[in-house]
């Protein structure tokens, strides 16, 4: 589905959400607008058509006059044979940023290898553009408390939190945070999320205005938004699928696809790739312009999946949202 057609139908319906956002202090003199493309959880190493999905994103955002694009993790592992996929991403002519996801190290890779392969700016880092400070976090730290939950690491360690506190102290600009795992979601999100959020809230209190505007995450393959103590936490749905697991596995594709991409059958794929365009006018609005698709049949409903089995409802959409300033 073409995005323009979806936007027209969405605005005519109920998918545009108007939400309060107070960043007036410290930004009154700014008339700049920041616009960027964002996608999450492409899962090159799971999805048989990941290249085509990423190409569709790059084809459209290349003509959007964006300030940058950013992918929110679970992108691709640093195998030589994934270079063609990386070439698609790197064909975007503007600035490009990466967030590390938990699956990007599958196969025994280290985060440093992923950073090097992607040619990213680091495991965690920050940058300024168009009057906005952007912070990329790494939610895959291993150096936190020994009582962390099993499975994939999902912690922001003390060293990184100290860096974050210092980084926020040094900027007077309104700030966006990007992290693969949700800081607002205790269903597999950041384990020490409260501790991490407190760093953001203290920065706002000390600044005397809403310095941290919002936090973007991927990882959860869902579509939702939460507001905690004035900070908006925005989940960007997967470009590709919802993970259903062994109980609901179903082979929707050919034998050849199943043999080469055996994990696809454990997902509910989206027919069309999902992504969003974020437009921030510091004197007006923060607008998220998303895309809508449908599940490749059979979807979760046909398979008998409780729509709230994973917490938030399983939907193949990134909702349009407008945060009024």
N, C-alpha and C positions, 0 to 999 in steps of 0.2 A: 504493500500500500504506500502511495506517495505521501510524504509527510504533510504537504500542504493540504491535501484532502482530509487527512486525519485532524489537523488543527481546526479546519473549518467545522467539522462535525463535533469536535470536542468543545469548542467555544459555544456552539449552539446547544450543547447539552449541559452536563453537570460535572465534567472532569477538570474544570479550571478551579483551583482552590485559592481563595484570597486569604492570606495570612499576614499578621502584623509583623513588622520588622523595624526596630528602632536603632538606626546607626547615625542619627543626625549630628551628634557631637563630633567634632573633628573632621567632618566631611562637607560642611555647608558651602565651602568655596569651590568644591570640585564639581565639574560638569562632565567629566569623562564617563564613558560607557565601556564596560568590559564585557566581551562576548567570547565564549569558548565552547567547544564540543567535548562531550564526556560520554564514555562508554565503560562497561564493566563486564568482567567474567565472560570473555569471548571463548575461552577454553579451546585453544587450538589443538591441544593434545587429547581432547575428548571428542570434539565435533568434527564430523567428516567434511562439513561445508564452511568451516571457520574462515577460510581464505575469502570466499565469496561474501560472507557477512562483513568482514572487515573492509573489503573492497567497496561495498555499498556505502559504508560509513565514510570512508576517505573520499569517494567520488562526490558525495553530497557536501561534506564540510569544506572541501577545497574551494567551493564556490560561495561560501557563506561569509567571507571577509572576517574570519575569526582571529582573535589575538593568540590563541593556542588551542591545542587539543590535549586531553589527558585520558589515560586508561587506568581503571581502578583495580587492576590486579587479576590473577588467574588468567594471564594473557598467553604466554607460551614459555616452555622450558628451553634452556639454552642448548638445544641440539643443533648440529650443523644443518640437518634437513629442514629445520624451521626457518632458515634464512629467507626463503621466498615469502613467508608470512611477514617477517620483519621488513622486507623490502616494500611490501604494500603499506605498512605503517609509515615507513620512512619516506614514502613518496609524497606525503603531505608537505607542502612547501614552507609552512610556518613552524613555529615552536611546538615542541612535542614533549610531554612529561609522562612519567611512569610512576605507578604505585605498586609495590610488591604484594602479591597475593600468596596465600598459603600453598596453593598447588604449583606455583612457579618453581619450587625447589624439589618437586617430586622426581624420583629417580636418583636421589642422593646428591643433588646439587646444593651448593651453598649460596647464600644471598649475594655474596660478593661476585660469584660467577654470573648470576642473573643480571646484576647491575652492569657488569662489564659487557655481557652479550647484548643487552638492550641499549648500551651506551647511555645509561641513565645518569642523573646527577648525583645519585647516592642512594643508600637505603632510606634515609630521611634527609630532608633538605627544605629550603624555602627560597622564594623568589618574589620580586615585586613586578607588577605590571599594571598600567592604567590606573594607578592610584589605589590598588588593592594588594595586600600582602597575602601570599599563598603559601601554605605549609603542608608538605607531604610527610606523613608519618609511616612508620614501619610497624605493623601490628604483629610481627612474627618473632619478637625477641625471645631468646632462650635464657637470658641471664637474670630473670626475676626469681621470685620465691620458689622454693623447692616443692611447695604444696599446690602448684598450679595443676589444673586438670590435665588428664591424659589426652592423647591425640595430638593434632596439630598445635603448635605454639600459637597463642593468641593473646599476647601480653605486650604492652609498651613498657619496657624496662626503665629503671630509675635513671640510668645514664641518659636515655633519650628524653625522659620527662624533664630532667634538669636542663637539657639543651632546649626543649620546647619552652620552658619558663623563661629562659634567657632570651630566646629568639623573640618571643612576644613582648618582652620588656623593651626591646630595642626598636620596636616599630610603633608608630603612631597611626598607622593606616588601618582601615577596616580589613578584617582578615577572614580568609576561608581556610578550612582544614580539610585535608583529604586523607582518608585511611581506609584500607581494604575492609577490615572488619568494623562493624558498627560499634560506636561508643555508647549507644543508647539501647543496645539489644543484648540481653543476657541469654538468648537462645543461640549460643555459639559465637557471640560477639566478643569484644575485648574483655578479658577476664577481670582486669583491674580498671574497668571503665569509670567507676565512680572517682577513683584517684586521678584518672586522666582528665575527666570532666572538670574536676576541681581546679586543675591548672588553668583551664580556659576561663572558668568563672572568676578566679582570683585576678586574672589579667584584665577582665572587664571591670571588675570592681576598682582595681587600682587605677585604670585609665579614666574612670568616671564616665564612660560611655560604652556602647555595645561594640567593643573592638572586634571580638570574634562574632562574625555574622552567622556563620553556619558551618556544619560539618557534613561532608559528603562521604558516603561509604558504598561499597559493593558487597560481595561475599554472600549475602543472604538470598540473592535471586528473587527479590520481592519488590513491592512498590508501596512505600509508606513514608510518612514524615512525622516526627515527634518534636515537641518543643520542651526543653528542660531548662528551667531558670533563665529563660530569655534567649537561649541558643537553639537554633533550628538544626535538626539532624535529619538529613535527607538521604534516603536509600535509593540508589540507582540500580534498577533491575538488570539482570544478566542480558547481554546481547543475544544469548543463545537458548537458554533452557531453564527449567526448574528441576532440581535433583529430586528423584523419588525413591531411589534405593532398590534393594533386591526384591522386596515384597511386591513392587509394582512394575518390575522390568517388563519391557515389551519391545520386540524387534519390529520396527516400522520400516526399515530400509532393506536393501539387498543383502545377500549372503556375503558379497565382497565387502560391503561397508561394515557389516557386523564383524568380519574377521579382522579388518584393519583398525576399526574403531569400536572395540568391544564394550566400551563404557557408555556409548550412546543409548543403548537400550535401558539403562538405569535412569534416564532422564525423560522429561516431557519437553521435547524441543518446541521452540517457537517457530512458526512458519516464516516469519520475517524477522530480520535483525532489529534489535531495539537500541536506541541511543537517545541522547538529549542535547539540546542547545541551551546554554545558560547565558542570560543577558542581564547584566547588572548596571543599572543607571543609578549612581549613588544619590541622586536627588529625588528619585522616583520609586523604582521597583527592582526586585530581583525576580526575574521571570525564568521559569523552566519550561521549555517547549519539548515535549516528549513524543514518543511514537507508540503506536498500538498495533498489535498483531493478533494471532490466535494460535492455539496449540495444534501441532500436527496430531491428527487423530490416530489412536485414541488418546484424548487428553486426560488429565487427572479425574475429571468428573466421570468420564466413561469407564475409567478403571476403578471407580469406587473410592477414590481418595477423599477423605474429609477435607473440605476446603480450608479448614483451620488446623490441619494436622501439623503444619510447620510454624504455627503461631499466626502470622499474618496470612491473609488469603493468597492463594496461588493465582496470579493473573499475568497474562502476557502483555504487559503494558508498562510504560513509564508515564505517569500522569503529568499533565500540564499543571503548573502551580505558579501563582503570582503572590509574592511577598510584598505587600504595600509598605513603602518607607514612610 
